[in-house]
Amino acid sequence: QVQLVESGGGLVQAGGSLRLVCVHSASGRTFSNYAMGWFRQAPGKDRDFVATISGGGGTIEYADSAKGRFTISRDHAKNTVYLQMNSLKPEDAAVYYCAGARGYYTDRRVSSYPYWGQGTQVTVSS
């Protein structure tokens, strides 16, 4: 069973930065077999795609809202995926979820990810 544990959320002023961290429970030998993604869900809204990274880290995709401000990365030695968020806006406020799917390729679809973390709250004050 794969477990994902997120951390790094919090309260930040508009224009500030946060780095979200997601630790994958698989051993370092298998972490690279999983594509990883970040999604977010604001109250009363659907869970939306933010960013995804392929198993090897060579392919990355972003939602239009994240391009130029957010950076997804992964560290295979630490079984960890990161989301660096800069220039945060009030509309970025949401619960952010880390997701994993066995396979090498990136995917923007919520339904493609069987493994999810518990979520971490990001609040952005104006």
C-alpha positions as CSV (number, residue, x, y, z in Angstrom):
1,Q,0.0,0.0,0.0
2,V,1.4,3.4,-1.0
3,Q,1.1,6.2,1.5
4,L,1.6,9.9,0.7
5,V,2.2,12.4,3.5
6,E,2.0,16.1,2.7
7,S,3.4,19.0,4.7
8,G,4.3,22.7,4.1
9,G,1.0,24.4,3.9
10,G,0.1,27.5,5.9
11,L,-0.9,31.1,5.9
12,V,1.0,33.5,3.6
13,Q,0.5,37.0,2.4
14,A,-0.2,37.6,-1.3
15,G,3.0,37.7,-3.2
16,G,4.7,35.3,-0.7
17,S,6.0,31.7,-1.2
18,L,5.4,28.3,0.2
19,R,7.0,24.9,-0.5
20,L,4.8,21.9,-0.2
21,V,6.4,18.5,0.5
22,C,5.0,15.1,-0.2
23,V,6.8,11.9,1.0
24,H,6.1,8.7,-0.8
25,S,6.2,5.5,1.3
26,A,7.8,3.3,-1.4
27,S,11.5,2.5,-1.2
28,G,13.9,4.6,-3.3
29,R,14.1,1.7,-5.8
30,T,10.4,2.0,-6.8
31,F,9.6,5.7,-6.3
32,S,10.7,6.4,-9.9
33,N,8.0,4.0,-11.1
34,Y,5.3,6.5,-10.0
35,A,4.1,9.6,-11.8
36,M,3.3,12.2,-9.2
37,G,0.9,15.1,-9.2
38,W,-0.3,18.1,-7.2
39,F,-4.0,19.0,-7.1
40,R,-6.0,21.5,-5.2
41,Q,-9.5,21.9,-4.0
42,A,-11.2,25.1,-2.8
43,P,-14.4,25.0,-0.8
44,G,-17.4,24.2,-2.9
45,K,-15.3,23.5,-6.0
46,D,-13.9,20.5,-7.8
47,R,-10.4,19.1,-7.3
48,D,-8.3,20.7,-9.9
49,F,-5.0,19.8,-11.5
50,V,-2.0,21.9,-10.6
51,A,1.2,20.1,-11.7
52,T,2.5,16.7,-12.6
53,I,5.9,15.1,-13.0
54,S,6.8,11.8,-14.7
55,G,8.4,8.9,-12.9
56,G,11.9,9.8,-14.1
57,G,11.3,13.5,-13.6
58,G,12.0,14.3,-17.3
59,T,8.4,15.4,-18.2
60,I,6.5,18.1,-16.3
61,E,3.2,19.7,-16.9
62,Y,1.5,22.7,-15.3
63,A,-2.0,24.1,-15.2
64,D,-2.1,27.5,-16.8
65,S,-2.7,29.1,-13.4
66,A,0.5,27.6,-12.1
67,K,2.8,28.3,-15.1
68,G,5.6,30.7,-14.3
69,R,4.9,30.7,-10.5
70,F,4.9,27.1,-9.4
71,T,7.7,24.5,-9.8
72,I,7.2,20.8,-9.2
73,S,10.3,18.6,-8.6
74,R,11.2,15.2,-7.1
75,D,14.1,13.8,-5.2
76,H,14.4,10.0,-5.6
77,A,16.9,9.7,-2.8
78,K,14.3,11.1,-0.4
79,N,11.2,9.6,-2.1
80,T,9.8,13.1,-2.1
81,V,8.0,15.4,-4.5
82,Y,7.9,19.2,-4.0
83,L,5.7,22.0,-5.1
84,Q,7.4,25.4,-4.8
85,M,4.8,28.1,-5.0
86,N,5.9,31.7,-5.6
87,S,3.9,34.9,-6.1
88,L,0.9,33.4,-4.4
89,K,-2.5,35.0,-5.0
90,P,-5.7,34.8,-2.9
91,E,-7.2,32.6,-5.6
92,D,-4.5,30.0,-4.9
93,A,-6.0,29.3,-1.5
94,A,-7.2,25.7,-1.3
95,V,-6.4,22.3,0.2
96,Y,-3.5,21.0,-1.8
97,Y,-3.2,17.2,-2.4
98,C,-0.3,15.1,-3.5
99,A,-1.2,12.2,-5.7
100,G,0.6,9.2,-7.1
101,A,0.0,6.7,-9.9
102,R,2.1,3.7,-10.9
103,G,3.5,4.5,-14.4
104,Y,6.1,6.6,-15.9
105,Y,4.0,9.3,-17.7
106,T,2.4,12.5,-16.5
107,D,-1.3,12.8,-16.2
108,R,-3.6,15.7,-15.4
109,R,-6.7,13.7,-14.6
110,V,-7.8,13.2,-11.0
111,S,-9.3,9.8,-11.9
112,S,-5.9,8.5,-13.0
113,Y,-4.4,8.7,-9.5
114,P,-5.3,5.9,-7.0
115,Y,-3.0,7.2,-4.2
116,W,-3.7,10.4,-2.4
117,G,-2.3,12.3,0.6
118,Q,-4.5,13.8,3.3
119,G,-4.1,17.3,2.0
120,T,-2.5,20.4,3.3
121,Q,-4.2,23.8,3.7
122,V,-2.8,26.8,1.9
123,T,-4.3,30.2,2.9
124,V,-3.3,33.4,1.1
125,S,-4.3,36.7,2.6
126,S,-4.8,39.8,0.5
